[in-house]
Each structure stands twice: as C-alpha cells, then as structure tokens.
C-alpha cells in the first residue's frame, strides 16, 4: 500500500498547483484585519454636549452660546457638562432667562458632537458615551468571542463536511453580515453582526490554513501559515489607509463588503484529497490527484494510485500501552501550547485593540503595527525551516517575555 505522503511527493508537493492554492487561500487574509476597523477607529470619548434643541421651539433666534448657557449645566471647572442637561420646561423664554433652570437630567434627545477626527463612528451613531461608555469594549469582547466560537464550531465541522465547504461558508457569512453591520439601526443588531463576522473570520483563518497544508509537502507547510500572516500584516496597514480616506464607518463597511466579493473568485479551490481518503471517497480523491499531477506536469503511475491508503482514524483501545503514554504526553504538550497561545494573544490583542489610546497619530501607529510584522513573519518561516519548531518557539517566547517585562520600566506619562 502507498501512503498519501508518497503520492504527494510523486505529483509534486510544492508545484504550480500548491503555489496557486496557497496564494488563493492566503491572500484573503489581507482582508481579515480590515473587518475590525469599525470598533478600532472610534474616538471613544469625543467632545459633546446634550442635544437641547427643544428650547429653539421656544425661541428659534437663540445663538448656540445662548442655547448652551440656558440648557446645559456647568461642571466645577466651568466647562459645559457632557452628560447632563437641564430638564425641559413649558415656559416662555423670558421666564427661563429670569428664573433659570435648576433640575438636571441625562441627555434625553441624544448628543451634539464636535471636534471629531472621523465623520461618523459607532460611538456617535449609537451614542456610546456617558452611561454607555463601556459598550465599545463590550463590542470588542463580542467580536473576539465570535472568533473563539467560529474556531470551536467550524473545527469539528471541517472534519465532518470537508475543508472546502467550511472554508467557503464563512465567506458567505462575511459578505452578508458585514452589510448587516453597516445598516444596523442600533448597537444590539451591530453586536450580533460582529459576533457572526468574528465567527466567520475565525473559521476561515483556521480552515484555509488546514486546507492549504494538506496539499503541501511537509518541508513547506510552515509557509502556509507564515504567508497568511504576511497578508494579514499588509491588511493592518490597509486598515489605516481605508479609515484615513473614508472617515465614515458605515461607508467603510460597504467598501469591505464589495472587497469580500473578491473571495468568491476562489471557488475553484478543490477539496483536500487527504480528507476525501479519510472519508473513504477514493474515486473523488483519485480524480483530484490526477488533476494536480497534470497541473504540476508530473507523471503519476496508475498502479501507485490504485494502492493509495485511506487515511485511518486512530482508535485508542487498539493501541499498545507505550503508544498511549506517548499520546498523553502529546496531549500535555498541546495543553501547554494552548496556554502559551492564550498568553501571546492576550498581550497582542491588548495592543491591537488599544491603538487609539497611545496618544499618537492613530493612523501612523496602526500602519507601523502592520508593517513591522511583515519581516517578523518572513523570518519566522526561515526560523521554522532551518532552526526547527522547538528552538524557534523557545527563542521567540523568551524574547517576547523579556520585551513585555521591559515595558514595566516605562511609567505612564513619564516620556511624554
């Protein structure tokens, strides 16, 4: 019997087909960071005061300064309150001028925003200020929870229904719910949409890499992950450019929806032959293998294809005790890797989701975050191939941990 790995070497484990497949599956990662721009570029605490146009019905000739003086209370420092207003009354303007207003309430008719860096954000459209000022952080949490849910749900689905379907379905979800988010009438619809967008992103990111690696030889598999991350880094740079040009978050959503249609052009990407063999669908797998051999201009002996093994599922009860021990050792290693991954993502996301709080130009900071990752991902491929997985992981974790500790030496505001 012939193993699928031997078949892959014979037909070319990194030929023209694999390069096209990798480019097709990795390039959409360019768009993935862009989908988060609506809650990254928000100006979370904009200049504002309560909308008090009710008084213009009493006297439409009031100036803006007179309107504020009569309807908005002042703080202790003399500035106008940003979250309170005087309670409207049914008096004429002379009585209001003479007696003044004393009772205050929260903003009843929304807010008037000024000195905005953006034309429109989810903060200004949904009034996520004052008592709702924690909602942007909740929205970020919901989107991240969607990423987690997508990975958990679509991982097993990929084993049951194939890599191709579970890579294409998230694309459909992305296009639909990016548009839904853009037309959201309130924050609740927006949050549900972002949860589904996050789930779709998590599903595509995971299953696209799996599909690519199952067609690539073992010596080049790390390229699939590294190249996907490189496209993602360029996507972070594109986020800065997109929001710099389009300062309206809803318009940016529609632009992203149009770009998402680009992903439908990759319908030609085939199913994983390895997965097909694992499901006992030998005829379909053989047909794909012959096509790949033709694209790579390789000759495939027919007798080799007839002897190809089906990918077998591992059953613990039929394994020797020594192998079971080694299996549990791998489980422990995987658990440690998951904990490390959790720590890395926690630190990374804390930076990415707070680029607007560094006190610097947010567009420049976002661009630098993306562009500095490109050489890191390219070097990562070199490290993985020439230093090995273990040494690469140990060295990068050590460097990352040391740099994180060094940040403690810089106190807030010290170097401003």
C-alpha positions as CSV (number, residue, x, y, z in Angstrom):
1,X,0.0,0.0,0.0
2,X,1.1,3.6,-0.7
3,X,0.8,6.4,1.8
4,X,-0.7,9.7,0.6
5,X,2.5,11.5,1.5
6,X,4.3,9.4,-1.1
7,X,1.7,10.2,-3.7
8,X,2.1,13.9,-2.8
9,X,5.9,13.7,-3.4
10,X,5.3,12.0,-6.7
11,X,2.8,14.5,-8.1
12,X,4.8,17.4,-6.6
13,X,4.5,18.6,-3.0
14,X,5.1,22.3,-3.9
15,X,4.5,22.6,-7.6
16,X,2.4,25.1,-9.6
17,X,-0.8,23.8,-8.1
18,X,0.3,24.3,-4.5
19,X,1.6,27.8,-5.2
20,X,-1.7,28.8,-6.7
21,X,-3.6,27.2,-3.9
22,X,-1.5,28.9,-1.2
23,X,-1.8,32.3,-2.9
24,X,-5.6,31.8,-3.3
25,X,-6.1,30.8,0.3
26,X,-3.6,33.2,1.9
27,X,-4.4,36.4,0.0
28,X,-7.9,36.8,1.6
29,X,-6.1,37.1,5.0
30,X,-5.3,40.6,3.7
31,X,-9.0,41.5,4.3
32,X,-9.4,39.9,7.8
33,X,-8.0,42.8,9.9
34,X,-10.0,45.3,7.9
35,X,-13.3,43.9,9.2
36,X,-12.4,45.2,12.7
37,X,-11.9,48.8,11.7
38,X,-15.4,49.9,12.8
39,X,-14.6,49.3,16.5
40,X,-10.9,50.2,16.4
41,X,-11.2,53.7,15.0
42,X,-13.9,55.1,17.2
43,X,-12.6,58.2,19.2
44,X,-14.2,56.7,22.3
45,X,-14.6,60.0,24.3
46,X,-15.5,62.7,21.8
47,X,-16.3,66.3,22.6
48,X,-20.0,66.6,23.1
49,X,-23.0,68.1,24.9
50,X,-26.6,67.2,25.2
51,X,-28.9,67.9,22.3
52,X,-31.2,70.7,23.7
53,X,-33.0,71.8,20.5
54,X,-36.2,71.8,22.5
55,X,-35.5,75.4,23.6
56,X,-35.4,76.5,19.9
57,X,-39.1,75.9,19.8
58,X,-39.5,78.5,22.5
59,X,-37.1,81.0,20.8
60,X,-35.7,80.0,17.4
61,X,-33.5,83.1,17.3
62,X,-31.2,81.9,20.2
63,X,-27.5,81.7,19.3
64,X,-25.6,78.5,20.0
65,X,-23.9,80.1,23.0
66,X,-27.1,81.3,24.5
67,X,-28.7,77.8,23.9
68,X,-25.9,76.2,25.9
69,X,-25.9,78.7,28.7
70,X,-29.7,78.2,29.2
71,X,-30.0,74.5,28.8
72,X,-26.7,72.8,29.9
73,X,-25.2,73.0,33.4
74,X,-21.6,73.6,34.0
75,X,-19.0,71.4,35.8
76,X,-16.9,72.6,38.7
77,X,-14.1,73.7,36.3
78,X,-16.6,75.9,34.4
79,X,-16.9,73.7,31.3
80,X,-20.3,72.6,30.0
81,X,-21.4,69.2,31.2
82,X,-21.0,66.5,28.6
83,X,-23.6,64.1,30.1
84,X,-26.2,66.3,31.8
85,X,-28.8,68.8,30.7
86,X,-31.5,71.0,32.4
87,X,-34.9,69.3,32.4
88,X,-37.1,70.9,29.7
89,X,-39.9,73.1,30.9
90,X,-43.1,74.6,29.4
91,X,-42.1,78.2,30.0
92,X,-41.6,81.2,27.7
93,X,-38.1,82.4,27.0
94,X,-38.4,85.4,29.3
95,X,-39.3,83.2,32.3
96,X,-36.4,80.9,31.5
97,X,-34.0,83.8,31.3
98,X,-35.3,85.4,34.5
99,X,-35.6,82.3,36.8
100,X,-33.1,79.9,35.1
101,X,-33.4,76.1,35.2
102,X,-32.2,74.1,38.1
103,X,-33.3,70.5,37.7
104,X,-31.0,68.3,35.6
105,X,-31.4,65.0,33.9
106,X,-29.5,62.8,31.5
107,X,-29.4,63.6,27.8
108,X,-32.9,63.0,26.6
109,X,-32.5,63.6,22.9
110,X,-29.0,62.4,22.1
111,X,-25.9,64.4,21.8
112,X,-24.2,67.0,19.6
113,X,-20.6,66.1,18.8
114,X,-17.8,68.4,17.8
115,X,-14.0,68.4,17.0
116,X,-14.4,64.9,15.5
117,X,-11.5,63.1,13.9
118,X,-14.0,61.0,12.0
119,X,-17.2,61.8,10.1
120,X,-19.1,59.0,11.8
121,X,-18.3,56.2,14.2
122,X,-20.3,53.6,16.2
123,X,-19.8,55.8,19.2
124,X,-21.5,58.8,17.6
125,X,-24.1,56.9,15.7
126,X,-25.3,54.8,18.7
127,X,-24.4,57.4,21.4
128,X,-22.0,55.1,23.2
129,X,-21.0,57.7,25.7
130,X,-21.7,58.6,29.4
131,X,-23.6,55.7,30.9
132,X,-23.0,53.6,27.7
133,X,-19.3,54.4,27.5
134,X,-18.4,50.8,28.3
135,X,-20.1,49.5,25.2
136,X,-17.2,49.8,22.8
137,X,-15.2,47.5,25.0
138,X,-18.1,45.1,25.2
139,X,-18.4,45.2,21.4
140,X,-14.7,44.2,21.1
141,X,-15.3,41.4,23.5
142,X,-18.2,40.1,21.5
143,X,-16.2,40.1,18.3
144,X,-13.4,38.2,20.0
145,X,-15.9,35.8,21.4
146,X,-17.1,35.3,17.8
147,X,-13.6,34.4,16.8
148,X,-13.5,31.8,19.5
149,X,-16.9,30.4,18.7
150,X,-16.0,30.1,15.0
151,X,-12.9,28.2,15.7
152,X,-14.7,25.8,18.1
153,X,-17.7,25.2,15.8
154,X,-16.1,25.1,12.4
155,X,-13.2,22.9,13.5
156,X,-15.2,19.8,14.0
157,X,-17.4,20.7,11.0
158,X,-14.3,20.6,8.8
159,X,-13.7,17.0,9.9
160,X,-17.3,16.1,9.2
161,X,-18.2,18.0,6.0
162,X,-14.8,18.8,4.5
163,X,-12.3,21.6,4.4
164,X,-13.7,23.2,1.3
165,X,-17.2,23.8,2.5
166,X,-16.1,25.0,5.9
167,X,-13.8,27.5,4.1
168,X,-16.4,28.8,1.7
169,X,-19.4,29.1,4.1
170,X,-17.6,31.7,6.3
171,X,-17.0,33.8,3.2
172,X,-20.8,33.9,2.5
173,X,-21.4,34.8,6.2
174,X,-18.8,37.6,6.0
175,X,-20.4,39.2,2.9
176,X,-23.9,39.1,4.4
177,X,-23.1,40.3,8.0
178,X,-20.6,43.0,7.0
179,X,-23.5,44.6,5.2
180,X,-25.9,43.9,8.1
181,X,-23.4,45.6,10.4
182,X,-23.2,48.6,8.1
183,X,-27.0,49.1,8.1
184,X,-27.5,48.3,11.8
185,X,-30.1,50.6,13.4
186,X,-28.8,50.1,16.9
187,X,-25.9,48.7,18.8
188,X,-27.6,45.3,19.5
189,X,-28.0,44.4,15.8
190,X,-24.4,45.6,15.3
191,X,-23.1,43.4,18.1
192,X,-24.9,40.3,16.8
193,X,-23.5,41.0,13.3
194,X,-20.0,41.5,14.6
195,X,-20.2,38.2,16.6
196,X,-21.1,36.3,13.3
197,X,-18.4,38.2,11.4
198,X,-15.9,37.3,14.1
199,X,-17.0,33.6,13.9
200,X,-16.6,33.6,10.1
201,X,-13.2,35.2,10.4
202,X,-12.1,32.6,12.9
203,X,-13.4,29.8,10.8
204,X,-11.8,31.0,7.5
205,X,-8.5,31.7,9.1
206,X,-8.2,28.2,10.6
207,X,-9.7,26.1,7.8
208,X,-8.0,27.9,5.0
209,X,-4.6,27.1,6.5
210,X,-5.6,23.5,7.2
211,X,-6.7,23.1,3.6
212,X,-3.5,24.5,2.2
213,X,-1.2,22.4,4.4
214,X,-3.0,19.2,3.5
215,X,-1.9,19.7,-0.1
216,X,1.6,20.9,0.7
217,X,4.6,18.7,1.4
218,X,5.9,18.6,5.0
219,X,9.0,20.7,4.2
220,X,6.9,23.7,3.1
221,X,3.9,23.5,5.4
222,X,5.1,26.3,7.6
223,X,5.0,28.6,4.6
224,X,1.1,28.4,4.5
225,X,0.8,29.9,8.0
226,X,3.6,32.4,7.6
227,X,2.4,33.7,4.2
228,X,-1.2,34.0,5.6
229,X,0.2,36.1,8.4
230,X,2.1,38.3,6.0
231,X,-1.1,39.1,4.1
232,X,-2.8,39.8,7.4
233,X,0.0,42.3,8.3
234,X,-0.5,44.1,5.0
235,X,-4.2,44.1,5.8
236,X,-3.4,46.0,9.1
237,X,-1.6,48.6,7.0
238,X,-4.7,48.8,4.7
239,X,-6.9,49.4,7.7
240,X,-5.1,52.7,8.4
241,X,-5.4,53.8,4.8
242,X,-9.0,52.9,4.5
243,X,-10.2,54.8,7.6
244,X,-7.9,57.7,6.8
245,X,-9.6,58.1,3.4
246,X,-13.1,57.1,4.5
247,X,-13.9,58.6,7.9
248,X,-17.5,57.2,7.9
249,X,-17.6,53.7,9.4
250,X,-20.8,52.7,7.5
251,X,-19.3,53.6,4.2
252,X,-16.2,51.6,5.2
253,X,-18.4,48.6,5.9
254,X,-19.9,48.8,2.4
255,X,-16.4,49.0,0.8
256,X,-15.4,45.9,2.8
257,X,-18.5,44.1,1.5
258,X,-17.5,44.9,-2.1
259,X,-14.0,43.6,-1.4
260,X,-15.4,40.5,0.2
261,X,-17.0,39.5,-3.1
262,X,-13.4,39.0,-4.3
263,X,-13.3,35.9,-2.2
264,X,-15.9,34.2,-4.3
265,X,-13.4,34.1,-7.2
266,X,-11.7,31.2,-5.3
267,X,-14.5,28.7,-5.9
268,X,-12.0,26.7,-8.0
269,X,-10.1,25.7,-4.9
270,X,-10.6,21.9,-4.5
271,X,-11.3,19.7,-1.5
272,X,-8.5,18.1,0.4
273,X,-7.6,14.7,-1.1
274,X,-6.3,13.7,2.3
275,X,-9.7,14.4,3.8
276,X,-11.5,12.5,1.0
277,X,-9.4,9.5,1.6
278,X,-10.1,9.6,5.3
279,X,-13.8,9.6,4.4
280,X,-13.4,6.6,2.1
281,X,-14.2,8.6,-1.0
282,X,-11.3,7.2,-3.0
283,X,-12.7,7.9,-6.5
284,X,-13.0,11.6,-5.8
285,X,-9.6,11.7,-4.2
286,X,-8.0,9.9,-7.2
287,X,-9.7,12.4,-9.6
288,X,-8.2,15.3,-7.8
289,X,-4.8,13.7,-7.5
290,X,-4.7,13.2,-11.3
291,X,-5.6,16.9,-11.9
292,X,-2.9,18.1,-9.5
293,X,-0.4,15.8,-11.2
294,X,-1.4,17.3,-14.6
295,X,-1.1,20.9,-13.3
296,X,2.3,20.2,-11.8
297,X,3.3,18.4,-15.1
298,X,4.2,15.2,-13.2
299,X,3.7,11.6,-14.3
300,X,1.7,9.5,-11.8
301,X,1.9,5.7,-12.2
302,X,-1.6,4.3,-12.2
303,X,-0.6,1.3,-10.1
304,X,0.6,3.7,-7.4
305,X,-2.8,5.4,-7.3
306,X,-4.6,2.1,-7.0
307,X,-2.6,1.2,-3.9
308,X,-3.1,4.5,-2.1
309,X,-4.1,4.1,1.5
310,X,-7.2,5.6,3.1
311,X,-6.4,7.9,6.0
312,X,-7.2,5.9,9.0
313,X,-8.7,7.1,12.2
314,X,-6.8,6.4,15.4
315,X,-8.7,4.3,18.0
316,X,-7.2,4.4,21.4
317,X,-8.4,1.0,22.5
318,X,-6.4,-0.8,19.8
319,X,-3.1,0.9,20.6
320,X,-0.3,-0.5,22.7
321,X,0.2,0.9,26.2
322,X,3.5,2.6,25.3
323,X,1.9,4.4,22.4
324,X,-1.0,5.5,24.7
325,X,1.6,7.0,27.1
326,X,3.2,8.9,24.2
327,X,-0.2,10.1,23.1
328,X,-1.0,11.5,26.5
329,X,2.4,13.2,26.5
330,X,1.4,14.9,23.3
331,X,-1.8,16.0,24.9
332,X,0.2,17.6,27.7
333,X,2.4,19.3,25.2
334,X,-0.7,20.6,23.3
335,X,-2.2,21.9,26.6
336,X,1.0,23.8,27.3
337,X,1.0,25.2,23.8
338,X,-2.6,26.4,24.2
339,X,-1.7,28.2,27.4
340,X,1.2,29.9,25.7
341,X,-1.0,30.8,22.7
342,X,-3.5,32.3,25.1
343,X,-0.8,34.5,26.8
344,X,0.5,35.6,23.4
345,X,-2.9,36.5,22.0
346,X,-3.8,38.3,25.3
347,X,-0.8,40.6,25.0
348,X,-1.1,41.1,21.3
349,X,-4.8,41.9,21.3
350,X,-4.3,44.3,24.2
351,X,-2.0,46.3,21.9
352,X,-4.1,46.0,18.7
353,X,-7.4,46.9,20.3
354,X,-6.0,50.0,22.0
355,X,-4.0,51.7,19.3
356,X,-6.1,54.8,19.7
357,X,-5.1,55.2,23.4
358,X,-1.3,55.7,22.8
359,X,-1.6,59.5,22.4
360,X,-0.1,59.3,19.0
361,X,-1.4,59.6,15.4
362,X,-3.7,56.5,15.3
363,X,-3.3,56.0,11.5
364,X,0.5,56.0,11.8
365,X,0.5,53.7,14.8
366,X,-1.8,51.2,13.0
367,X,0.4,51.3,9.9
368,X,3.5,50.7,11.9
369,X,1.9,47.8,13.7
370,X,1.2,46.1,10.4
371,X,4.4,46.9,8.5
372,X,6.7,45.8,11.3
373,X,5.1,42.4,11.4
374,X,6.0,41.6,7.8
375,X,9.7,41.0,8.3
376,X,8.9,39.1,11.5
377,X,6.6,36.6,9.7
378,X,9.2,36.2,6.8
379,X,11.9,35.5,9.4
380,X,9.6,33.1,11.1
381,X,9.5,30.9,8.0
382,X,13.3,30.8,8.0
383,X,13.5,30.0,11.7
384,X,10.9,27.2,11.4
385,X,12.7,25.6,8.4
386,X,16.3,26.0,9.5
387,X,16.2,26.1,13.3
388,X,13.3,23.8,13.8
389,X,9.9,24.3,15.5
390,X,11.1,23.8,19.1
391,X,14.0,26.2,19.1
392,X,12.0,28.8,17.2
393,X,9.2,28.6,19.7
394,X,11.5,28.8,22.7
395,X,13.5,31.8,21.3
396,X,10.5,33.9,20.3
397,X,8.7,33.2,23.6
398,X,11.9,34.3,25.5
399,X,12.3,37.4,23.5
400,X,8.6,38.3,23.8
401,X,8.6,37.7,27.5
402,X,11.7,39.9,28.1
403,X,10.2,42.7,26.0
404,X,7.0,42.6,28.0
405,X,8.9,42.9,31.2
406,X,10.9,45.8,29.8
407,X,7.6,47.8,29.3
408,X,7.3,47.9,33.1
409,X,10.3,50.3,33.2
410,X,8.2,52.9,31.4
411,X,5.7,54.5,33.6
412,X,2.6,56.2,32.2
413,X,3.2,59.8,31.2
414,X,6.9,59.7,32.0
415,X,8.2,60.1,28.5
416,X,5.6,62.5,27.1
